[in-house]
């Protein structure tokens, strides 16, 4: 069901980078729910050459960047055949994505020859030709070549059509391409600005459109012998509500999910009669969240009606779906946070995080809910990704991947009826054979005595980490867990002797819905206090030291990092921020910006509550910069990022440089201190997460590694698993 896509919509400053799907030529990324814009103070018409000149301080790292790029390429190659779930199984064929399009192979043949069903080169050529016509280019003119990447693929129930969303790096809005399978002569049908889509039948497709970073409209596409017909299904008028369509696991119903940050409303479409009006499950109530699945004519609902407004599983008859008919099936124990739910055959599989911080599966027999049982996952598992069943797949088996930042994904199969859990990679290798790494879970005591979880990944025992460089990760917003999916560069760092710490501060979702509520609006400062407590715990536990520590985050996670840099800059040597949201006050006081109204429940309503302004002003990274010695900082921004535009990052960078200059000129002793560097890396494209192309990804990651090694004074690693001595500060 993936409640993450339903509860927290794409109009947020959230970034959850999933693990890289490694291929020879490209890294394919899935749709993500990202971040919103900050105010513009630079002209959007700034030329490319002018923007190139805005990047500053990159030359210092070029040689080491080249070195790390070679190491990264070797690492990516070494783990390029890790398990993944990008293939889609039909009744007769298996479909998979390559850099140049979508292919399929016959399921019943040995060594079948792939057949291309969608040619991205053809789509690009048609788009370029259309642009030439619109802009007046003749045949001798040139126009920028477009490179499309596939995001999401759906097969119609009878495998007659394939629909896929594709996107370029220069546009926020995806395009949906619909291909009639087995008929190479028919041109594909194109739908603009499509965000989510699902087939109700072989002739009916429901979809939502993304307009100005909002999804508010649902359409139905009918494919008939007379052609294609589009009709409007519904339109949401509330600006804080995001709309998407999804499909139940048994494919009996489509759900139209209309979610704000604090309330839900779901409409049902019977796939047997998709032309009828959708049926409302429960009218919107403030602070009521719910997500719907289908089982044998009943609704299985995940909703926050448990004690403390946490999630529990309830059921209701399809004929009477409203709140008055909801009957509890499963309520988790105190401290157990529900992350997702899947209905698998006659069982509900709940993905949860227990108080110790580990992920577990709780299997609830829907006919006998009191017989629920828990399936333990490996203690190193930090992330789980569920697989959508194919058209011909059995619906009574739960397939998923488990991973950690340093453990490549491992495919797992759970048979809920007997609790049998099978795991392993395609070649029989287990994660333990791929590297002996420790996963240590700690708890830091925050200022208000709240226990804050910290996950530490390391290759050497904790007592040997005092001289190890440390990379600290944090997010803490929108009720979302800190991303801990597999990342090849994190694996490389552990091989080079680093320790990696993941601080699960309040504002995120690790501790359930209340963990988020504690650090919203006027409670935002708690996330900063939690991060400070985590750093103090790490250093007191013998994990590294401030002179060897670096912090990293992206998007809204930059708020906690930036705030801590203003108050405790001595606790870290370096910081890397990607697409950082740094001007909270300037953004939230301007209701004309695309997402300010939608995000008031997260940051505050400055127009209605003066206290919210004071709260934001107390921690806003941009508005609390003061002359002092800041850590070295690498800021990565993207020219076309509509969610965190370049303008806000530039404003922060310039004010930070001014403060650093004032400090160095007003304190004579500053001349004797090792120099800190404030580096700006401006990249092309509109993708909030950065490039899809593997070469560009390697360039960015290699630059980050070169920056960290240089600013922490580390010798470049000569070979994996060998410890490096630290260079003198004068170097």
C-alpha positions as CSV (number, residue, x, y, z in Angstrom):
1,X,0.0,0.0,0.0
2,X,2.9,2.3,0.7
3,X,1.3,4.8,3.1
4,X,4.3,7.0,2.8
5,X,3.0,8.2,-0.6
6,X,-0.5,8.7,0.7
7,X,0.1,10.4,4.0
8,X,2.9,12.8,3.1
9,X,2.3,14.1,-0.3
10,X,4.8,15.4,-2.9
11,X,4.3,19.0,-1.9
12,X,6.8,18.8,1.0
13,X,10.4,19.7,1.7
14,X,11.0,16.0,2.1
15,X,13.8,14.0,0.4
16,X,14.0,10.2,0.7
17,X,16.6,9.0,-1.6
18,X,15.9,5.4,-2.2
19,X,18.8,3.0,-3.0
20,X,20.5,3.4,-6.4
21,X,19.2,1.0,-9.0
22,X,22.6,0.3,-10.5
23,X,23.0,-0.3,-14.2
24,X,25.8,-0.1,-16.6
25,X,24.8,3.3,-18.0
26,X,22.3,4.9,-15.7
27,X,20.9,5.1,-12.2
28,X,17.1,5.0,-12.3
29,X,15.3,6.8,-9.4
30,X,11.7,6.3,-8.4
31,X,9.2,9.0,-7.8
32,X,9.9,10.8,-4.5
33,X,8.1,13.2,-2.2
34,X,10.3,16.2,-2.0
35,X,10.7,19.9,-1.0
36,X,9.2,23.3,-1.7
37,X,10.5,26.6,-2.9
38,X,12.2,29.4,-0.9
39,X,11.8,33.0,-2.0
40,X,13.5,34.2,-5.1
41,X,16.0,37.0,-4.8
42,X,17.8,36.3,-8.1
43,X,16.2,36.6,-11.5
44,X,15.0,33.2,-12.9
45,X,16.3,34.5,-16.2
46,X,19.9,34.4,-15.0
47,X,22.0,33.0,-17.8
48,X,23.7,29.6,-17.6
49,X,27.1,31.2,-17.9
50,X,26.3,33.5,-15.0
51,X,25.2,30.6,-12.9
52,X,28.4,28.7,-13.7
53,X,30.4,31.6,-12.3
54,X,28.4,31.4,-9.0
55,X,29.9,28.0,-8.2
56,X,32.9,28.8,-5.9
57,X,35.8,26.9,-4.5
58,X,35.5,23.7,-6.5
59,X,39.0,23.7,-8.0
60,X,40.5,22.9,-4.7
61,X,39.0,19.4,-4.8
62,X,39.3,18.5,-8.5
63,X,42.3,16.1,-8.3
64,X,41.0,14.2,-5.3
65,X,37.5,14.2,-6.9
66,X,39.0,12.4,-10.0
67,X,40.6,9.8,-7.6
68,X,37.3,9.1,-5.8
69,X,35.4,8.9,-9.0
70,X,37.6,6.0,-10.1
71,X,37.1,4.3,-6.7
72,X,33.3,4.9,-6.8
73,X,33.1,3.5,-10.3
74,X,34.9,0.3,-9.2
75,X,32.5,0.1,-6.2
76,X,29.4,0.5,-8.3
77,X,30.7,-2.1,-10.7
78,X,31.5,-4.6,-7.9
79,X,27.9,-4.4,-6.6
80,X,26.1,-3.7,-9.9
81,X,24.1,-7.0,-9.9
82,X,22.5,-6.4,-6.5
83,X,18.9,-7.4,-6.0
84,X,16.3,-4.9,-7.2
85,X,12.6,-4.7,-7.9
86,X,12.3,-2.7,-11.1
87,X,11.0,-5.5,-13.2
88,X,7.2,-5.9,-13.8
89,X,5.7,-9.3,-14.3
90,X,2.8,-9.8,-16.7
91,X,0.8,-12.9,-17.6
92,X,3.1,-13.7,-20.5
93,X,6.1,-11.4,-20.3
94,X,8.5,-9.8,-17.8
95,X,9.1,-6.0,-18.4
96,X,12.2,-4.2,-17.4
97,X,13.7,-0.7,-17.7
98,X,16.9,0.2,-19.5
99,X,18.5,3.5,-20.2
100,X,17.0,3.7,-23.7
101,X,13.5,2.5,-22.9
102,X,11.3,-0.4,-21.6
103,X,11.8,-4.0,-22.8
104,X,10.0,-7.3,-22.3
105,X,11.0,-11.0,-22.5
106,X,8.7,-14.0,-22.9
107,X,8.3,-15.8,-19.6
108,X,8.0,-19.2,-21.2
109,X,11.2,-19.3,-23.2
110,X,14.8,-20.1,-22.3
111,X,17.2,-17.2,-23.1
112,X,14.4,-15.1,-24.8
113,X,15.3,-12.2,-27.0
114,X,14.3,-8.8,-25.4
115,X,11.6,-6.9,-27.3
116,X,11.5,-3.1,-26.9
117,X,8.1,-1.8,-26.2
118,X,8.9,1.8,-25.4
119,X,11.7,3.7,-27.2
120,X,12.7,6.8,-25.2
121,X,14.8,7.9,-28.2
122,X,11.6,8.1,-30.3
123,X,9.9,10.1,-27.6
124,X,12.8,12.5,-27.4
125,X,12.9,12.9,-31.2
126,X,9.1,13.6,-31.3
127,X,9.5,16.1,-28.5
128,X,12.4,17.9,-30.2
129,X,10.5,18.1,-33.4
130,X,7.5,19.5,-31.7
131,X,9.7,22.1,-30.0
132,X,11.2,23.1,-33.3
133,X,7.7,23.7,-34.7
134,X,6.7,25.8,-31.7
135,X,9.9,27.9,-31.6
136,X,10.3,28.4,-35.3
137,X,13.5,26.4,-35.8
138,X,14.1,25.1,-39.3
139,X,15.8,21.9,-40.2
140,X,19.2,23.5,-39.8
141,X,18.5,24.8,-36.4
142,X,19.6,23.1,-33.2
143,X,17.7,22.5,-30.0
144,X,18.8,21.0,-26.7
145,X,18.4,17.2,-26.8
146,X,16.0,15.8,-24.2
147,X,16.9,12.8,-22.1
148,X,14.0,11.0,-20.5
149,X,14.1,8.6,-17.6
150,X,11.3,6.1,-16.7
151,X,9.8,6.5,-13.2
152,X,6.8,4.3,-12.8
153,X,5.3,1.4,-14.9
154,X,1.9,-0.1,-14.8
155,X,0.4,-3.0,-16.9
156,X,-3.4,-3.2,-17.7
157,X,-5.1,-6.2,-16.2
158,X,-5.1,-8.2,-19.4
159,X,-1.6,-7.1,-20.4
160,X,-3.0,-5.2,-23.4
161,X,-1.5,-1.8,-22.5
162,X,1.5,-0.5,-20.7
163,X,1.5,2.9,-19.1
164,X,4.7,4.6,-17.8
165,X,5.6,8.0,-16.5
166,X,8.8,9.5,-17.8
167,X,10.6,12.7,-16.8
168,X,13.5,14.9,-17.9
169,X,15.9,16.6,-15.5
170,X,14.6,20.0,-16.6
171,X,10.9,19.5,-15.7
172,X,9.1,18.9,-12.4
173,X,6.1,17.4,-14.1
174,X,6.3,13.8,-15.5
175,X,4.6,12.7,-18.7
176,X,2.6,9.5,-19.1
177,X,3.2,7.3,-22.2
178,X,0.6,4.7,-23.0
179,X,1.6,1.8,-25.4
180,X,-0.6,-0.8,-27.0
181,X,1.3,-4.0,-26.5
182,X,1.8,-6.3,-29.5
183,X,1.1,-3.5,-31.9
184,X,4.3,-1.8,-32.9
185,X,2.6,0.3,-35.5
186,X,0.4,2.4,-33.3
187,X,2.0,5.5,-31.9
188,X,2.1,5.9,-28.1
189,X,-0.5,8.1,-26.5
190,X,0.9,11.0,-24.4
191,X,-0.6,12.6,-21.3
192,X,1.1,15.6,-19.8
193,X,1.8,16.4,-16.2
194,X,0.7,13.0,-14.8
195,X,1.8,12.2,-11.3
196,X,0.0,9.0,-10.2
197,X,-2.0,6.5,-12.4
198,X,-3.6,3.1,-12.2
199,X,-5.5,0.8,-14.5
200,X,-9.1,-0.1,-13.5
201,X,-9.5,-2.3,-16.6
202,X,-7.9,-2.8,-20.0
203,X,-9.7,0.2,-21.3
204,X,-9.8,2.5,-18.3
205,X,-7.0,4.4,-16.7
206,X,-7.3,6.8,-13.7
207,X,-4.7,9.4,-13.2
208,X,-3.9,12.6,-11.3
209,X,-2.1,15.7,-12.7
210,X,0.7,17.7,-11.2
211,X,0.2,21.4,-11.5
212,X,2.3,23.9,-9.7
213,X,3.6,21.3,-7.3
214,X,0.1,20.2,-6.4
215,X,-2.1,17.3,-7.3
216,X,-5.8,18.3,-7.0
217,X,-7.5,16.7,-10.1
218,X,-8.4,13.2,-11.0
219,X,-9.2,12.1,-14.6
220,X,-10.4,9.0,-16.3
221,X,-9.0,7.9,-19.7
222,X,-11.3,5.6,-21.7
223,X,-9.7,3.7,-24.6
224,X,-12.3,2.7,-27.1
225,X,-12.3,1.5,-30.7
226,X,-13.3,5.1,-31.6
227,X,-10.3,6.6,-29.9
228,X,-9.3,8.0,-26.5
229,X,-11.7,10.0,-24.3
230,X,-10.7,11.9,-21.1
231,X,-13.2,12.9,-18.5
232,X,-12.9,14.6,-15.1
233,X,-13.6,12.5,-12.0
234,X,-13.0,15.0,-9.2
235,X,-11.2,18.1,-8.2
236,X,-10.0,19.0,-4.7
237,X,-10.4,22.7,-3.7
238,X,-8.5,22.7,-0.5
239,X,-4.9,24.0,-1.1
240,X,-3.4,21.9,1.6
241,X,-4.7,18.6,0.2
242,X,-2.7,16.4,-2.2
243,X,-4.6,13.8,-4.3
244,X,-3.3,10.6,-5.8
245,X,-4.7,7.3,-7.0
246,X,-3.6,3.8,-6.0
247,X,-4.8,0.2,-6.4
248,X,-5.6,-2.4,-3.8
249,X,-3.3,-5.4,-3.8
250,X,-6.1,-7.7,-5.0
251,X,-6.9,-5.2,-7.8
252,X,-10.6,-5.1,-6.8
253,X,-10.7,-1.4,-6.0
254,X,-8.9,1.8,-6.8
255,X,-8.5,4.4,-4.1
256,X,-8.5,8.1,-4.6
257,X,-6.5,9.4,-1.6
258,X,-7.0,13.1,-0.6
259,X,-4.6,13.8,2.2
260,X,-3.4,16.8,4.1
261,X,-0.8,16.6,6.8
262,X,-3.5,16.1,9.5
263,X,-6.5,14.6,7.8
264,X,-7.6,12.1,5.1
265,X,-10.4,11.4,2.8
266,X,-10.6,8.3,0.6
267,X,-12.9,7.5,-2.3
268,X,-13.3,4.0,-3.8
269,X,-13.7,3.0,-7.4
270,X,-14.9,-0.6,-8.1
271,X,-12.7,-1.9,-10.9
272,X,-15.7,-4.0,-12.1
273,X,-17.7,-0.8,-12.7
274,X,-15.1,2.0,-13.1
275,X,-17.5,4.4,-14.8
276,X,-19.7,4.8,-11.7
277,X,-19.2,7.6,-9.3
278,X,-16.5,6.9,-6.6
279,X,-17.8,6.1,-3.1
280,X,-16.6,8.1,-0.1
281,X,-15.3,5.9,2.8
282,X,-15.2,8.5,5.6
283,X,-15.7,12.3,5.3
284,X,-12.7,14.3,6.4
285,X,-12.2,14.9,10.1
286,X,-9.5,17.0,11.6
287,X,-6.6,14.8,12.9
288,X,-8.0,11.6,11.5
289,X,-5.7,9.9,9.1
290,X,-6.6,6.6,7.3
291,X,-5.5,4.4,4.4
292,X,-7.5,1.7,2.8
293,X,-7.0,-1.8,1.5
294,X,-9.5,-4.4,0.3
295,X,-10.1,-8.0,1.4
296,X,-13.0,-10.3,0.5
297,X,-15.6,-7.5,0.3
298,X,-14.3,-5.8,3.4
299,X,-12.1,-2.8,3.9
300,X,-8.9,-3.2,5.9
301,X,-8.0,0.3,7.2
302,X,-4.8,1.6,8.8
303,X,-5.8,4.6,10.9
304,X,-4.5,6.7,13.8
305,X,-7.3,5.9,16.2
306,X,-5.1,3.9,18.6
307,X,-4.2,5.4,22.0
308,X,-2.0,8.5,21.5
309,X,-3.4,9.0,18.0
310,X,-1.0,6.3,16.7
311,X,-1.8,3.8,13.9
312,X,-3.8,0.6,14.3
313,X,-5.5,-1.8,11.9
314,X,-9.3,-1.8,11.7
315,X,-11.9,-3.3,9.4
316,X,-15.3,-2.2,8.0
317,X,-17.8,-3.7,5.6
318,X,-17.6,-2.4,2.1
319,X,-21.3,-1.5,2.2
320,X,-20.9,0.6,5.3
321,X,-17.3,2.0,5.3
322,X,-17.7,5.0,7.6
323,X,-16.0,5.5,10.9
324,X,-19.0,4.3,12.9
325,X,-18.5,0.8,11.4
326,X,-14.7,0.5,12.1
327,X,-13.8,-2.5,14.3
328,X,-10.2,-2.8,15.6
329,X,-8.2,-5.8,14.4
330,X,-4.7,-5.1,15.6
331,X,-3.3,-2.4,17.9
332,X,0.5,-2.3,18.3
333,X,2.1,-2.3,21.7
334,X,3.4,0.8,23.4
335,X,6.4,2.2,21.6
336,X,5.9,0.2,18.5
337,X,5.6,2.5,15.4
338,X,3.7,1.2,12.4
339,X,5.4,2.1,9.1
340,X,3.2,0.4,6.5
341,X,0.6,-2.3,5.9
342,X,0.0,-4.9,3.2
343,X,-2.9,-7.3,2.8
344,X,-1.4,-10.5,1.6
345,X,-3.9,-13.3,0.9
346,X,-5.9,-13.7,4.1
347,X,-3.3,-11.9,6.2
348,X,-2.4,-8.3,7.0
349,X,1.3,-7.8,7.2
350,X,2.3,-4.8,9.3
351,X,5.7,-3.3,8.9
352,X,6.7,-1.8,12.3
353,X,9.7,-0.4,14.2
354,X,9.9,-1.7,17.8
355,X,11.2,0.4,20.7
356,X,14.7,-1.1,20.3
357,X,14.8,0.5,16.8
358,X,14.7,-2.7,14.8
359,X,12.3,-3.4,11.9
360,X,9.9,-6.3,12.3
361,X,6.9,-7.8,10.5
362,X,3.7,-8.4,12.4
363,X,1.4,-10.9,10.7
364,X,-2.3,-10.6,11.5
365,X,-4.6,-13.4,10.3
366,X,-7.6,-11.4,9.2
367,X,-10.1,-14.1,10.2
368,X,-8.3,-14.7,13.5
369,X,-6.7,-11.4,14.5
370,X,-5.9,-12.5,18.1
371,X,-3.4,-15.0,16.6
372,X,-1.1,-12.3,15.3
373,X,2.6,-13.1,15.5
374,X,5.9,-11.2,14.9
375,X,8.5,-12.1,12.4
376,X,12.0,-11.0,13.3
377,X,14.2,-9.5,10.6
378,X,18.1,-9.5,10.7
379,X,19.3,-7.0,13.2
380,X,21.3,-5.1,10.5
381,X,18.1,-4.4,8.5
382,X,17.5,-0.6,8.5
383,X,15.2,-0.2,5.4
384,X,12.5,-2.3,3.8
385,X,11.0,-2.0,0.3
386,X,7.9,-4.0,-0.6
387,X,7.4,-5.4,-4.1
388,X,4.2,-4.8,-5.9
389,X,2.8,-8.2,-7.1
390,X,2.7,-8.8,-10.9
391,X,-0.4,-9.8,-12.8
392,X,0.5,-13.5,-12.6
393,X,2.1,-13.5,-9.1
394,X,0.6,-15.3,-6.2
395,X,-1.1,-12.9,-3.9
396,X,-0.5,-15.1,-0.8
397,X,3.3,-14.4,-0.6
398,X,4.8,-11.2,0.6
399,X,8.0,-10.2,-1.3
400,X,10.3,-7.4,-0.2
401,X,13.9,-6.2,0.0
402,X,15.8,-5.4,3.2
403,X,18.9,-3.3,3.2
404,X,21.0,-0.8,5.2
405,X,23.2,2.0,4.1
406,X,26.1,-0.5,3.8
407,X,24.3,-3.7,3.2
408,X,23.1,-4.2,-0.4
409,X,19.4,-5.2,-0.7
410,X,18.5,-8.8,0.0
411,X,15.3,-10.2,-1.5
412,X,13.0,-11.9,1.1
413,X,9.8,-13.9,0.8
414,X,7.3,-14.3,3.6
415,X,4.6,-16.9,3.6
416,X,2.1,-15.4,6.1
417,X,0.1,-18.6,6.6
418,X,3.0,-20.5,8.2
419,X,5.4,-17.6,9.1
420,X,8.2,-19.1,6.8
421,X,10.7,-16.4,5.9
422,X,13.1,-17.1,3.1
423,X,16.0,-14.7,2.2
424,X,19.1,-14.6,0.0
425,X,20.6,-13.1,-3.1
426,X,20.3,-14.4,-6.6
427,X,23.9,-15.9,-6.5
428,X,23.4,-17.3,-3.0
429,X,25.7,-14.7,-1.3
430,X,24.5,-13.4,2.0
431,X,25.3,-9.9,3.3
432,X,27.6,-11.3,6.0
433,X,29.9,-12.6,3.2
434,X,30.0,-9.2,1.7
435,X,31.6,-7.4,4.6
436,X,31.7,-7.7,8.4
437,X,30.1,-4.5,9.7
438,X,28.6,-3.7,13.0
439,X,25.2,-2.1,13.6
440,X,25.1,-0.4,17.0
441,X,21.9,1.2,18.3
442,X,22.3,3.9,21.1
443,X,19.9,6.3,22.8
444,X,20.9,9.9,23.5
445,X,19.2,11.9,26.3
446,X,17.8,15.1,24.9
447,X,17.4,18.4,26.9
448,X,13.8,17.4,28.0
449,X,15.1,13.8,28.9
450,X,13.6,12.3,25.8
451,X,15.5,9.2,24.6
452,X,16.6,9.8,21.0
453,X,17.7,6.8,18.9
454,X,21.0,6.8,17.1
455,X,22.1,4.1,14.7
456,X,25.9,3.7,14.2
457,X,27.4,1.6,11.4
458,X,31.1,0.8,11.7
459,X,33.7,-1.8,10.7
460,X,35.8,-1.7,13.9
461,X,34.6,-2.3,17.4
462,X,33.3,0.9,19.1
463,X,36.3,1.0,21.5
464,X,38.5,1.5,18.4
465,X,36.6,4.4,16.8
466,X,38.1,7.3,18.8
467,X,40.4,8.2,15.8
468,X,37.9,7.3,13.1
469,X,36.3,10.0,10.9
470,X,32.6,10.3,11.5
471,X,29.7,11.2,9.1
472,X,26.5,12.1,10.9
473,X,23.1,12.0,9.0
474,X,20.0,13.7,10.1
475,X,16.5,14.7,8.7
476,X,13.8,15.3,11.3
477,X,10.7,16.7,9.4
478,X,7.3,15.8,8.0
479,X,7.0,12.6,10.1
480,X,9.4,10.7,7.7
481,X,12.1,8.3,8.8
482,X,15.7,9.2,8.0
483,X,16.5,7.4,4.8
484,X,18.7,4.3,5.5
485,X,18.6,2.5,2.2
486,X,21.7,1.1,0.6
487,X,24.2,3.6,-0.7
488,X,27.4,2.4,-2.4
489,X,29.4,5.4,-1.3
490,X,28.5,4.7,2.4
491,X,29.7,1.2,1.9
492,X,33.0,2.6,0.5
493,X,33.4,4.9,3.5
494,X,33.1,2.0,6.0
495,X,35.7,0.1,4.0
496,X,38.0,3.2,4.5
497,X,37.5,3.1,8.2
498,X,34.8,5.7,8.7
499,X,31.9,5.5,11.2
500,X,28.4,6.4,10.1
501,X,25.8,7.8,12.5
502,X,22.1,8.2,11.8
503,X,20.3,10.5,14.3
504,X,16.6,9.8,14.4
505,X,15.6,13.2,15.9
506,X,12.0,14.3,16.6
507,X,10.1,15.7,13.7
508,X,10.8,12.4,11.8
509,X,8.7,9.3,12.0
510,X,10.9,6.7,13.7
511,X,8.9,6.9,17.0
512,X,5.5,7.0,15.4
513,X,3.1,9.9,14.8
514,X,3.7,11.5,18.2
515,X,7.5,11.6,17.4
516,X,6.6,14.0,14.5
517,X,4.0,16.0,16.5
518,X,6.5,16.8,19.2
519,X,8.7,18.7,16.7
520,X,6.2,20.5,14.6
521,X,5.6,24.3,14.5
522,X,6.6,25.6,17.9
523,X,8.4,22.3,18.8
524,X,10.8,22.5,15.9
525,X,13.7,23.5,18.3
526,X,13.4,20.0,19.8
527,X,14.9,18.5,16.6
528,X,17.9,20.7,17.0
529,X,18.3,19.8,20.7
530,X,18.0,16.1,19.8
531,X,20.8,16.4,17.2
532,X,23.0,18.2,19.8
533,X,22.3,15.3,22.3
534,X,23.2,12.7,19.7
535,X,26.6,14.3,18.9
536,X,27.4,14.6,22.6
537,X,26.6,10.9,23.1
538,X,28.7,9.8,20.1
539,X,31.8,11.7,21.3
540,X,31.3,10.6,25.0
541,X,31.0,7.0,23.8
542,X,34.3,7.1,22.1
543,X,33.0,7.5,18.6
544,X,35.3,10.0,16.8
545,X,35.7,13.6,17.9
546,X,34.5,17.1,16.7
547,X,37.8,17.6,14.7
548,X,37.0,14.4,12.7
549,X,33.2,14.9,12.5
550,X,31.1,16.0,9.5
551,X,27.3,16.4,9.2
552,X,25.3,15.7,6.1
553,X,21.6,16.3,5.1
554,X,19.3,17.3,2.3
555,X,16.3,19.5,1.8
556,X,14.4,20.1,5.1
557,X,17.0,18.2,7.0
558,X,19.3,21.2,6.5
559,X,17.1,23.2,9.0
560,X,18.4,21.2,12.0
561,X,22.0,21.2,10.7
562,X,22.0,24.9,9.9
563,X,20.5,25.8,13.2
564,X,23.2,23.7,15.0
565,X,26.0,25.3,13.0
566,X,24.8,28.7,14.3
567,X,24.8,27.7,17.9
568,X,27.5,25.0,18.2
569,X,29.8,25.3,15.2
570,X,32.7,23.8,17.1
571,X,31.1,20.4,17.2
572,X,31.8,19.6,13.6
573,X,34.6,20.2,11.1
574,X,32.6,20.0,7.9
575,X,29.0,20.0,6.6
576,X,27.6,18.9,3.2
577,X,24.0,20.0,2.3
578,X,22.1,19.0,-0.8
579,X,19.1,21.2,-2.0
580,X,19.1,22.7,1.5
581,X,16.0,24.5,2.9
582,X,17.6,27.3,4.9
583,X,15.3,30.3,4.8
584,X,12.3,29.0,6.8
585,X,11.2,32.5,7.9
586,X,11.3,34.1,4.5
587,X,9.4,31.3,2.9
588,X,6.6,30.9,5.5
589,X,5.9,34.7,5.6
590,X,5.1,34.8,1.9
591,X,1.8,33.1,1.2
592,X,2.2,33.7,-2.6
593,X,4.8,31.0,-2.8
594,X,3.5,27.7,-4.1
595,X,3.7,25.6,-0.9
596,X,3.6,28.1,2.0
597,X,-0.1,27.5,2.7
598,X,0.2,23.7,2.5
599,X,3.2,23.7,4.9
600,X,1.7,25.7,7.7
601,X,0.9,22.6,9.7
602,X,4.6,21.7,9.7
603,X,6.3,25.1,10.2
604,X,3.6,27.4,11.5
605,X,1.1,30.1,10.3
606,X,2.8,33.4,10.6
607,X,-0.2,35.4,9.5
608,X,-2.5,33.9,12.2
609,X,-0.1,33.4,15.1
610,X,2.7,35.8,16.0
611,X,4.2,33.2,18.3
612,X,4.9,31.0,15.2
613,X,7.0,33.8,13.8
614,X,9.0,34.1,17.0
615,X,9.5,30.3,17.0
616,X,10.8,30.2,13.4
617,X,13.0,33.2,14.0
618,X,14.7,31.5,16.9
619,X,16.1,28.6,14.8
620,X,15.9,29.7,11.1
621,X,19.5,29.0,9.7
622,X,19.5,32.0,7.4
623,X,18.3,34.5,9.9
624,X,20.6,33.4,12.8
625,X,23.9,33.7,11.0
626,X,26.4,35.5,13.2
627,X,30.1,36.4,12.8
628,X,32.0,33.3,14.1
629,X,34.1,30.4,12.9
630,X,31.7,28.2,11.0
631,X,32.6,24.6,9.9
632,X,33.7,24.1,6.2
633,X,30.5,23.8,4.1
634,X,29.6,22.3,0.7
635,X,26.3,23.5,-0.6
636,X,24.9,21.7,-3.6
637,X,22.0,23.4,-5.4
638,X,20.2,22.8,-8.8
639,X,19.3,25.6,-11.2
640,X,15.8,24.4,-12.0
641,X,14.8,23.1,-8.5
642,X,11.3,24.5,-8.0
643,X,11.1,23.2,-4.4
644,X,14.2,24.7,-3.0
645,X,15.2,27.3,-5.7
646,X,18.7,28.4,-6.1
647,X,17.9,31.9,-4.9
648,X,17.5,30.9,-1.3
649,X,20.7,28.9,-1.2
650,X,22.7,31.8,-2.7
651,X,21.3,34.2,-0.1
652,X,22.4,31.9,2.7
653,X,25.8,31.3,1.1
654,X,26.5,35.0,0.7
655,X,25.4,35.9,4.2
656,X,27.6,33.1,5.6
657,X,30.6,34.4,3.7
658,X,30.0,37.9,5.1
659,X,29.8,36.5,8.6
660,X,33.0,34.5,8.1
661,X,34.8,37.5,6.7
662,X,33.7,39.7,9.6
663,X,34.9,37.1,12.1
664,X,38.3,36.8,10.5
665,X,38.9,40.6,10.3
666,X,37.6,41.4,13.8
667,X,39.5,38.6,15.6
668,X,43.3,38.7,15.2
669,X,43.6,35.2,16.5
670,X,41.5,33.9,13.5
671,X,44.5,34.3,11.2
672,X,46.3,31.4,13.1
673,X,43.3,29.1,12.8
674,X,43.1,26.5,10.0
675,X,41.0,28.1,7.2
676,X,37.5,26.9,6.7
677,X,36.1,26.8,3.2
678,X,32.5,27.7,2.1
679,X,31.9,26.0,-1.2
680,X,29.0,26.4,-3.6
681,X,28.3,23.7,-6.2
682,X,25.6,24.8,-8.7
683,X,24.4,22.0,-10.9
684,X,22.0,22.0,-13.9
685,X,18.6,20.4,-13.9
686,X,15.3,20.6,-12.0
687,X,15.4,17.4,-10.1
688,X,15.4,18.1,-6.4
689,X,17.5,14.9,-5.8
690,X,20.1,15.7,-8.4
691,X,21.0,13.8,-11.6
692,X,19.7,10.5,-12.9
693,X,22.7,10.0,-15.1
694,X,25.4,7.8,-13.5
695,X,28.3,9.9,-14.6
696,X,26.9,13.0,-13.1
697,X,26.0,11.1,-10.0
698,X,29.5,9.9,-9.7
699,X,30.9,13.4,-10.1
700,X,28.7,14.8,-7.4
701,X,29.4,12.0,-4.9
702,X,33.1,12.1,-5.7
703,X,33.2,15.8,-5.0
704,X,31.5,15.3,-1.6
705,X,34.1,12.7,-0.6
706,X,36.9,14.9,-1.8
707,X,35.5,17.8,0.2
708,X,35.2,15.7,3.4
709,X,38.7,14.2,3.1
710,X,40.2,17.6,2.5
711,X,38.4,19.5,5.2
712,X,38.9,16.8,7.8
713,X,42.6,16.7,6.9
714,X,42.6,13.0,5.9
715,X,45.1,11.3,3.7
716,X,43.4,9.9,0.5
717,X,42.8,6.2,1.0
718,X,45.2,4.0,-1.0
719,X,43.2,0.7,-0.6
720,X,40.1,-0.5,1.2
721,X,40.3,-1.6,4.9
722,X,43.6,0.3,5.6
723,X,43.5,3.0,8.2
724,X,44.7,6.5,7.2
725,X,46.7,8.8,9.3
726,X,45.4,12.4,9.7
727,X,47.4,15.2,8.0
728,X,48.5,18.2,10.0
729,X,46.0,21.1,10.2
730,X,48.5,23.4,8.4
731,X,48.1,21.3,5.2
